[in-house]
Amino acid sequence: MAIPPLSFLQFKPHVLTSEVCFDDVGCFTDDTFCSDNSFPPWNPADINTQFYLYTQTNPSGYQQLYRQDVSSIASSNFEGYRDTKFIIHGYTDTIFNNDFQNIKDLLLQKGDYNVIMVDWANGADSLYNKARQNIRVVGKEIALLTDV
């Protein structure tokens, strides 16, 4: 029996067909591998990404940070001289899961860090392919927070 050529494994090139833009978060296209039939991602307001800061000063009570509000960072315990660690949950999870809280606690026991826990539970609690789309928006929101 002859082995078929490997060309049958190749995928057809994807043609750009759609783009969606959200204010300051930017635009997303369906030209990536994760786009399949779940494009477009949700609006950032529907994903409702939340940023929770913990430090050794406030290890058990978070301070909420807002990527569009510099004063939320300036009035928090965030210190620019500290290393900053991000904890981001995955599909169908939440940052308030005990495992993630334990990671945060261990980090704060180990060092003097800014620990920012990123919760995007609304966007993660969907069909898997839609969550794959939504995490693209969350990534841009994290980038915007770090640019503040």
C-alpha positions as CSV (number, residue, x, y, z in Angstrom):
1,M,0.0,0.0,0.0
2,A,1.4,3.4,-1.0
3,I,1.7,6.1,1.6
4,P,-0.2,9.2,0.6
5,P,1.9,12.4,0.2
6,L,2.0,14.7,3.2
7,S,0.3,17.4,1.2
8,F,-3.0,16.0,2.4
9,L,-2.1,17.2,5.9
10,Q,-1.7,20.8,4.8
11,F,-4.4,23.3,5.6
12,K,-5.9,25.8,3.2
13,P,-4.7,29.3,3.8
14,H,-7.1,31.3,5.9
15,V,-8.5,34.4,4.2
16,L,-9.2,37.5,6.3
17,T,-12.9,38.0,6.3
18,S,-13.8,39.9,9.5
19,E,-12.5,42.5,11.9
20,V,-14.0,43.8,15.1
21,C,-12.7,46.8,17.1
22,F,-13.3,47.8,20.7
23,D,-12.5,51.4,21.8
24,D,-9.0,51.5,23.4
25,V,-8.5,47.7,23.4
26,G,-8.1,47.7,19.7
27,C,-9.1,45.5,16.8
28,F,-9.2,41.7,16.3
29,T,-9.3,39.8,13.1
30,D,-10.3,36.3,12.3
31,D,-7.0,35.5,10.7
32,T,-5.5,33.5,13.7
33,F,-5.6,29.8,14.3
34,C,-8.0,30.3,17.3
35,S,-10.7,32.0,15.2
36,D,-12.5,29.1,13.6
37,N,-16.3,29.6,13.9
38,S,-16.3,31.4,17.3
39,F,-15.2,34.8,16.0
40,P,-15.6,37.6,17.1
41,P,-14.6,37.8,20.8
42,W,-17.0,39.5,23.2
43,N,-16.9,43.1,24.0
44,P,-14.6,43.9,27.0
45,A,-17.6,45.1,29.0
46,D,-19.2,41.7,28.7
47,I,-16.0,39.8,29.6
48,N,-15.7,42.2,32.6
49,T,-12.0,41.6,33.3
50,Q,-11.1,42.5,36.9
51,F,-7.7,43.3,38.3
52,Y,-7.1,42.5,42.0
53,L,-3.9,43.7,43.7
54,Y,-2.4,41.9,46.7
55,T,0.9,42.9,48.4
56,Q,2.5,42.0,51.7
57,T,0.7,45.0,53.1
58,N,-2.7,43.6,52.0
59,P,-2.2,39.8,51.6
60,S,-5.8,38.8,52.2
61,G,-7.8,41.8,51.1
62,Y,-7.4,42.9,47.5
63,Q,-7.4,46.4,46.1
64,Q,-9.2,46.7,42.8
65,L,-7.3,48.3,39.9
66,Y,-8.9,49.7,36.8
67,R,-6.9,49.9,33.6
68,Q,-8.7,53.2,32.6
69,D,-8.2,54.9,36.0
70,V,-4.6,55.8,36.9
71,S,-5.8,57.0,40.4
72,S,-6.8,53.4,41.3
73,I,-3.1,52.4,40.9
74,A,-1.7,55.6,42.5
75,S,-3.9,55.2,45.6
76,S,-3.2,51.5,46.0
77,N,-0.3,49.6,47.6
78,F,1.3,49.1,44.2
79,E,5.0,50.0,44.3
80,G,6.9,50.3,41.0
81,Y,10.2,49.1,42.6
82,R,8.6,45.7,43.3
83,D,8.5,42.9,40.8
84,T,5.0,42.3,39.7
85,K,3.5,38.9,39.3
86,F,0.3,38.2,37.4
87,I,-2.0,35.2,38.1
88,I,-4.5,34.5,35.4
89,H,-7.0,31.7,35.5
90,G,-8.0,29.6,32.5
91,Y,-11.1,28.2,30.9
92,T,-14.3,27.9,33.1
93,D,-12.4,29.0,36.2
94,T,-12.2,32.0,38.5
95,I,-9.3,33.7,40.3
96,F,-11.1,33.0,43.6
97,N,-10.5,29.3,43.3
98,N,-8.5,28.1,46.3
99,D,-5.6,26.9,44.1
100,F,-5.0,30.4,42.8
101,Q,-5.4,32.0,46.2
102,N,-2.7,29.5,47.5
103,I,-0.4,30.6,44.7
104,K,-0.9,34.2,45.6
105,D,-0.2,33.5,49.3
106,L,2.9,31.5,48.5
107,L,4.3,34.3,46.3
108,L,3.7,36.9,49.0
109,Q,5.4,34.6,51.6
110,K,8.4,34.2,49.3
111,G,8.9,37.9,48.4
112,D,7.8,41.5,48.4
113,Y,5.8,41.5,45.2
114,N,2.9,43.2,43.6
115,V,0.6,40.3,42.8
116,I,-2.2,41.1,40.4
117,M,-4.8,38.5,40.0
118,V,-6.7,38.8,36.7
119,D,-10.3,37.5,36.8
120,W,-12.1,37.1,33.5
121,A,-14.7,34.5,34.7
122,N,-17.5,35.9,32.6
123,G,-15.5,35.4,29.4
124,A,-14.0,32.1,30.5
125,D,-17.4,30.6,31.3
126,S,-18.5,30.0,27.8
127,L,-18.0,27.5,25.0
128,Y,-14.2,26.7,24.8
129,N,-13.8,28.3,21.4
130,K,-15.4,31.5,22.5
131,A,-13.2,31.6,25.6
132,R,-10.2,31.3,23.3
133,Q,-11.4,34.4,21.5
134,N,-12.1,36.2,24.7
135,I,-8.7,35.7,26.2
136,R,-7.3,37.7,23.3
137,V,-9.2,40.7,24.6
138,V,-8.1,40.0,28.2
139,G,-4.5,39.9,27.0
140,K,-4.8,43.4,25.5
141,E,-6.5,44.6,28.7
142,I,-3.5,43.4,30.7
143,A,-1.2,45.1,28.3
144,L,-3.1,48.4,28.8
145,L,-3.0,48.0,32.6
146,T,0.8,47.7,32.4
147,D,1.1,50.8,30.3
148,V,-0.7,53.0,32.8
